[in-house]
Structure formats: structure tokens, C-alpha cells
Amino acid sequence: MLPFIVASIFVLASAAGWMLLFPPKRRPSPRQRRLVLLGAGTALLACAPPLLVRLLRPRQMVPAFDDSSRPVDPQIAAVLQGEQLVPPPPLPPLAFATVEVELLRPMLSQADRDWQRLDKDFARRLLVVFNVMRERHGYEMALLEGYRSPERQDRLAAAGSHVSNARAFQSFHQFGLAADCAFIREGKLVISERDPWAMRGYRLYGEAAEAVGMVWGGRWTMMDFGHTELRTRDTAA
């Protein structure tokens, strides 16, 4: 559909330009015809690359998880409305400073994992997700990072796009409305996307997060499977 629309607009614009430059009673000279054709060709070449990128770009999505209009799970909705959940016991600081974790998540040992600094509504929804993952799917989860100061956000961005693409106040972390989470297996953090067990967990985590009205980073072009955020009216772009 998109190529047809773009081609139609191009044809109409070219025809309109021709009529404006050369009314029916005015015959264009060969030089004028060449200039018009050159201009049209240049415009077409300028439009072609972004159009091809848009058409040929693959959809990056977790396999078998591309339905963006999932109905709210009634059991999850009931928990969200009722039970008051408490954060899980914190892991020891050394769990976030291992070589494996540092390779996957640079500077994670300096992250803020205080649940009290998160937006209350977001924290409540995230705890429901943690509960669903544990009770329904058997996954224990850990908060890797919640609130993030503007200064830390800029430091992460300065470290490179493999760490963060967002600068200060371009992330929901600065508002306490985002969290990065991972799994606990045999007392250790499991973050790697190459682990089939973790990837299954990320898919289930995404389902549960969206069921309580949060946005899951696994749907993004630059996929961030452990990330969830709550977009409110005050902060949504």
C-alpha cells in the first residue's frame, strides 16, 4: 500500500508541476523538457533510498509474539485491583558485579534498585508481573535498575549506543516509570538472550507486562527484552 501511495503522490506532483510550468497553449522547448525530466528524476532518486529501507527493513520481533492488541487477562486484572504485593528480597550487590553481568550490562553495579523510588502505580503493576512470572510460570525475577538519574542516563549514553540511545530525560527511567529486569536461576542472574530458558521467560514477561498496561521493550526495533515502562499522560510523547 505504501509504495502505491508514494508513487501516486509523485505522479500527481509531477503532473501539477508540468501544468504550472507549461500551460496547454505554451509549448516547452527541448531544453525545458530536459530540465523538467532531470528534476523529476532527481526527486525520484532522492525518495527511493528511504522508501526501499522502509520496505525491505525486517520486522524485529520475538518469534510468535507479534500481536499488539492482546486482551487483558482477567486473573491478572483481579490481582492488579486487589492484592497488595511487596518487593522481593534484594540480591547481594556482588550478584550485579560479576564478569558475565558486566559484559552484558556495563555499569549495572551502580544502578538504583530502590522500589520506593519508582512511581507507585508502575511499581504495583511490575510487582503483579513478578507475581505472575513466579506463580504461573516458575520464573523468579530481579529488578536490575529502576529510577535512573539524568546524570547517569548521560553517562550511559556516552558509553555508546550498545549501552543506551537515550540521553537525560529521554528515558522513562528518569520519571520512575521504567525498569530493567532479569531472571534468577540457582541464585544467579540470567540476562543473556542466547539462553533458551531466558528467552522463553522474556516472551512470558512481555505478555504479562502488556496485560497490565505496560510497554515492553521486546517490541522495539532495538529490542530490550528486560525493559518495561508505563507511559502516562504527563510523560508520553
N, C-alpha and C positions, 0 to 999 in steps of 0.2 A: 504493500500500500504506500509506504513512504517513497520509494523510487518514482511511482506514478505521480504522486503529488508534486515532488520536486521537479520532475520533467514537465508537468503541466504548467507550473509556475514559470519555469524557464521559457517555454514556448510562448506563453501569453505575454511575458515581459518583452521578449524579442519582437513579437508582432506589434506590440504597442509602441516600442521604441522606433520601429521601422515606419509606422504610420505618422508618428510625430515628426520624424526627420524628413520623410518623403511623402507628402500628401499625394493623393491619386493623380493630380494634374502636374506634379513635379517629378520628372524622370531623373533618377540618380545617375551620376556619372560612374564610369568603371572604377575610378579611384575611390569614390564614396562607398560603392558596394564593397570594395575590398576592405575598407576601414571598418564598416559595419560587421562584416564577416569575421574580421580579425578580433574585433571587440567581443563578439558573441563567443568565439572560440576560446578566447582568454577567460571569459567568465565561466564557461563550462569547465575548463581545466581547473579553475580555482575551486569550483564546487565539488569536483569529482573526488579528490582525496578524502575530505571528511565524510562524504557520503559512503564511499567504499569502506572506510573504517567502521562506520556505524552499521553497515550491512554485514560485514564479514567478522566483526568482533564476536567471539564466542561468549555465550552466557555462562558465567562462572557461578555455579550453584552446587550445594551439596546434593549428591545423587538422590533422586527420588524424593526431593523436598523442594518443590518449586510452586506450591500452591500458596499464594499470598493472602487468600481470603478464608482462613480456617475459622470454623465456628468455635465459640468459647466452650471449653469443656465444662459441663455442669458441676462435676465434682471439684474441679479447681476453683470455679466461681464460688462454690459454697465455702471452701476453705478460705478464700480471699475475703469473704464477707464476715466470716465467723472467727475462727481460731486465731489467737494471738501467739505468734511464733517468736522464738528467741534465737539470736545468732548462735551458730555452732562454736564450740571451744576453739580459741585461736591456736594455730600451729606454732611451734617454736620458730624463732627468727631464722635459725640455721636452715630450715626447710626451704626458705626462699633465697638462699645464698649458695646453693650447690652449683657445681660447674655446669651440669646439664640445664638447670633452670636459667642460669646467667646467659648461656648461649642462646636460649630461645627467647628470653625476656630480659634484655640488658637493663641494669639499674633497678630491677624489681625489688631488691633488698631495701631500697629507700622508699618504697611505696607506702601510702597510707591505707591501712586496713581497718580503720575505726568505723564500725557500723553506725555509730552515733553521728558521724559527720555526713551521712547520706541523707537525702530527702526522705522524710518519714514514709510517704506513700510508695516511693520507689523501693526503699528497704523492705517494706511489708510485702510487696509483690515478689521481690527477689527471694525472700525467705520462703514464700509459698513455692517458688520454683525449686529451691533447695529441698524442701519437704517432699515435693512430688518426685524429684530425682532419687531421693533416698527410699521413700516408701513404695513407690510404684516400679522403679527401675533398678534399684540396688546400687546407685552411684552416690558416694559421699563427695561433696563439693567443698571447695575452699574459695574464699574471696582473695584474689591476688592484689587488686587495687580498686579503691572506691573513689573518694574525693581526691582530686589532684589540683595542686595549686597552680596558678598561672606561670609561676617561675619554673616549676618542674615541667609543665607542659612545653615551655620553650626549650628547656634542656633536652627533652626527648626529641623534639622536632629537629634540633640542631645536630642530634646524633645520626640523623638520616631517615629517609622515607621507610626503611625497613623497621624502624622503631615507631615512628609516628609521622603522619602527614599534617597533623593539626597543630596550630600554634595556640597561644594563650587565648582563651575564651572562644575558641573554635571547636571546643570539645564539651560534651555534656558532663564530663568529669568535673569541670570547674564549678558546676552547679549542684554537685552531689547527686546527679541524675543518671550516672553511668557506672558500670562496674565491669571488671575483667575477672573471670572466674575460671577455675580448672578443677580437675578431679584428684581425689586421694585414693591411692591403691597401695595397700600394705604399708601405710604410714608415710608414703612419699607422694609428692606432687607429680601428676602426669599431665603434661601440657602438649606434648608432641602430636601433631596432626598425622604423623606416619603410623601411629599406634591404632590399629583397627578398633580396639576396645574404646579408646578415647574418641575416635571419630563417630562411633555409634552413640556414645554419650553426648557429643556435641549436637547431633541431629535431634536427640530427645530433648536436650536442653533448649534448643531453638524452638521446638514445638511447645514446650511448657512456657517459655518466656513470652511467645506470641499469644498464647492462650490467656495470659493475664494482662495483655495490652501493651507489652514492651516491644521494642525494636531489637532484632537480633542481627549482629554483625556478620553472621554467616551468609546473609543475602547480598552483601555488598560486592562490588567489583573487586575491591581489595579486601578479601574476606578476612574477618576477625571473629573466629568461631566462639571464643570465650567472652565476647563483649555483648552486653545488653545495655539499653538505655531507655529512659522514659521521656518522651517528648511532650512537654506540657505547652499550653497556650502561650505562656510567657517566654519560653525558650525556643520553641520551634521556629525554624526559618520560614 
